[in-house]
Amino acid sequence: MQDDLTIAQAAKLRPIADIAAEVGILPEELELYGPYKAKINLSLRDRLAARPNAKYILVTAINPTPLGEGKTVTTIGLTMALRHLGHKAITTLREPSMGPVFGIKGGACGGGYAQVVPMEDINLHFTGDIHAVASANNLLAAMIDASIWHDNPLNLDPLNITWRRVVDLNDVALRNIVTGLGGKRGGVPRQTGYDIAVASEVMAILALTSGYADLRARLGRIWAGFTRAGEPVTADMLRAAGAMAVLMRDAVKPNLVQALDGGPAFVHAGPFANIAIGTNSILADLMACKLGDYVVTEAGFGADCGAEKFLDIKCRTSGLAPSAVVIVATVKALKMHGGAFKMPPGRKPPMDEIQKPNAEAVAIGAANLAKHIENMAAFGIPAVVAINVFPYDTPEEIEVIRRKALEAGAFAVEESRVHGDAGAGGADLARAVISACEQPSQLKFVYDLDWPIRRKIEAIATQVYGADGVDFAPEAERRIEQYERGGLAGLPICMAKTQYSLTHDPALLGRPTGFRIPIRDILPAVGAGFLYPLLGEMSTMPALPTDPAAVKMDIDDTGLMSGLF
């Protein structure tokens, strides 16, 4: 089979204006970025407000291998399969970060014959949304340092600045830095660091905002640091929020592209569910839910990361609730969870062990899948398991997954072959999801917003991860007291944890028991509207692997790219 880039480059794309017209978007609501990309004006949401909502389907996954399990492939392929069956279906996806693009995991446009295109544009600079996020974030950082340098009128404590700069690349050398060197003309020296751009609170605000007025208000509420007296200093106090909103003006508008079958796809905001919100924008979902009969969206990484945040944070904010959830599983990941092989991030995958039949390891590893099924049941949503089938998977291994998933309470289990067969390869999965959408469902949250901060964190750790309890470091305890004094106790929780395990430790695979979750710090994301605990050694700036994807990429004298997956 050809590689993803070759398939994408061979596709005959339809003019995006034609796709927009077919789905009901008016010409004056469309802002073209060339022939195959467009932004959608927010007036569309207001024009269609009275229409009933589509069936809303969430795609999530088990705890993945470092290579991913095909969640985006399944999201796109399921939408194509629904269209293949004659339904008006729309995909909504988060935008790719260039960190993984040049790292190991790859882009976020799907793969094989279940892709959104133009994949080169989407995986790289796209319409500039992530650059706008980084610019707005870094403008606030610059104004913090300028305020301190210009006699510090707000009495900011240089040792208690929580706002960091960002860049949309994996750059381990920037995790911890010192700024302000070079004498008096270089500013005031202080220790700080960089996060990856998509983990910025500005990105979370973009994902959760309802429009321009809300965007401006959220940016103004950002806590950038604290005074020497321990009082919070906001972006509004620094007089930065208005300019930040100006930088974000166009980024707020959702992006419209297409799948390989020529169907519509919204790609907007929100990657990195391990250290951020991990979902696409509410605005994109609200628009898509008025334009289609089915909307298929995705929450990043495993269900313990992305789906929990999607349901406990995003659904609270948007008012939307999924009719069904799809949990993507693979034979190779369940083999790994069953102890058949190890696959440390950044290392070459052990393909011999991955391809070697091992139904026994799959059966052991299926305990991880069972926990995710149970979690979705606790949220009150019927779960369909999609087995993303690879050529080397055996019927015996697939049958083990089917049996274990049904025993754990899955509504249905279907094979997905959309990677090679596009929509036709997901027809059975689509039928199962349609049936699941007709089942009774009632979204139930893990915690109530009026619970104390500690209790909310403990609820996620014990109920979703299966921990025995939570250990708060002294810094985390201090932050809790500070936030409760500052009136933040009612905010939801956005846990920053490894995606590879139900625990804080990426080495603990399967369904571990007898563990506790360590919280080393809790950061404020007041503008986004949540608190941000850091679990274990979780970093907000990823590193490049030993052999990054970037080394395979190049361009010829016509401008044609190669090596991009």
VENFEN-V563151 format. One record per backbone hydrogen bond with DSSP energy under -0.5 kcal/mol. NH is the residue of the N-H (numbers start at 1). CO is the residue of the C=O. Records with the same first field share a line. If there is no record, write none. Layout:
NH = CO + CO
//
This chain:
4 = 565
7 = 3
8 = 4
9 = 5
10 = 6
11 = 7 + 8
13 = 11
16 = 35
18 = 15
19 = 15
20 = 16
21 = 17
22 = 18
23 = 19
24 = 20 + 21
25 = 20
29 = 26
30 = 27
31 = 39
32 = 30
33 = 37
38 = 256
39 = 31
40 = 254
41 = 29
44 = 41
45 = 42
46 = 42
47 = 43
48 = 44
49 = 46
51 = 48
54 = 289
55 = 293
57 = 55 + 295
58 = 324
59 = 297
60 = 58 + 326
62 = 328
64 = 499
68 = 65
74 = 70
75 = 71
76 = 72
77 = 73
78 = 74
79 = 75
80 = 76
81 = 77
82 = 78
83 = 79
84 = 80
85 = 81
86 = 83
87 = 82
89 = 87
90 = 294
91 = 264
92 = 296
93 = 266
95 = 269
101 = 97
102 = 98
103 = 100
106 = 100
111 = 114
113 = 419
114 = 111
116 = 109
117 = 258
122 = 118
123 = 119
124 = 120 + 121
126 = 121
128 = 125
132 = 128
133 = 129
134 = 130
135 = 131
136 = 132
137 = 133
138 = 134
139 = 135
140 = 136
141 = 137
142 = 138
143 = 139
144 = 140
145 = 141
146 = 142
147 = 143
148 = 144
149 = 145
150 = 146
151 = 149
152 = 147
155 = 152
157 = 226
158 = 156
160 = 157
161 = 158
162 = 160 + 224
163 = 224
165 = 193
167 = 195
169 = 167
171 = 169 + 542
174 = 171
175 = 172
177 = 192
179 = 190
186 = 183
187 = 184
189 = 187
190 = 179
192 = 177
194 = 174
195 = 165
196 = 540
197 = 167
199 = 196
200 = 197
203 = 200
204 = 200
205 = 201
206 = 202
207 = 203
208 = 204
209 = 205
215 = 211
216 = 212
217 = 213
218 = 214
219 = 215
220 = 216
221 = 217
222 = 218 + 219
224 = 222 + 233
225 = 233
226 = 160
227 = 231
228 = 155
230 = 227
233 = 225
235 = 222
236 = 220
238 = 234
239 = 236
240 = 235
241 = 235
244 = 240
245 = 241
246 = 242
247 = 243
248 = 244
249 = 246
252 = 248
253 = 250
256 = 38
257 = 265
258 = 117
259 = 263
260 = 115
262 = 259
265 = 257
266 = 91
267 = 255
268 = 93
276 = 272
278 = 271
280 = 298
281 = 268
282 = 207
285 = 281
286 = 282
287 = 283
288 = 284
289 = 285
290 = 286 + 287
291 = 287 + 288
292 = 288
293 = 88
294 = 88
295 = 55
296 = 90
297 = 57 + 295
298 = 92
299 = 59
300 = 278
303 = 61
305 = 302
306 = 300 + 302
307 = 302
308 = 303
309 = 305
310 = 306
311 = 307
312 = 308
313 = 309
314 = 309
315 = 310
317 = 313
318 = 314
319 = 315
323 = 56
324 = 56
325 = 382
326 = 58
327 = 384
328 = 60 + 326
329 = 386
334 = 330
335 = 331
336 = 332
337 = 333
338 = 334
339 = 336
340 = 335
347 = 344
351 = 349
353 = 350
354 = 350
355 = 351
356 = 352
362 = 358
363 = 359
364 = 360
365 = 361
366 = 362
367 = 364
368 = 365
369 = 365
370 = 366
371 = 367
372 = 368
373 = 369
374 = 370
375 = 371
376 = 372
377 = 373
378 = 374
379 = 375
380 = 377
381 = 376
384 = 325
385 = 412
386 = 327 + 384
387 = 385 + 414
388 = 329 + 386
389 = 387 + 416
393 = 390
398 = 394
399 = 395
400 = 396
401 = 397
402 = 398
403 = 399
404 = 400
405 = 401
406 = 402
407 = 403
408 = 404
409 = 406
410 = 405
411 = 383
412 = 383
414 = 385
416 = 387
417 = 425
420 = 417
421 = 417
422 = 418
424 = 421
425 = 421 + 422
426 = 423
427 = 424
430 = 426
431 = 427
432 = 428
433 = 429
434 = 430
435 = 431
436 = 432
437 = 433
438 = 434 + 435
439 = 436
442 = 380
444 = 379
451 = 448
456 = 452
457 = 453
458 = 454
459 = 455
460 = 456
461 = 457
462 = 458
463 = 459
464 = 459 + 460
465 = 460
466 = 461
467 = 461
468 = 515
469 = 515
471 = 517
472 = 470
473 = 471 + 519
477 = 473
478 = 474
479 = 475
480 = 476
481 = 477
482 = 478
483 = 479
484 = 480
485 = 481
486 = 482
487 = 484
488 = 483
491 = 488
492 = 529
494 = 531
495 = 493
496 = 533
497 = 274 + 495
506 = 504
508 = 505
509 = 507
517 = 469
518 = 516
519 = 471
520 = 518 + 534
521 = 534
523 = 532
525 = 530
529 = 525
530 = 525
531 = 492
532 = 523
534 = 521
535 = 496 + 533
536 = 518
538 = 535
546 = 346
548 = 545
549 = 103
550 = 102
551 = 548
552 = 549
553 = 550
554 = 562
556 = 560
559 = 556
562 = 554
565 = 563
//
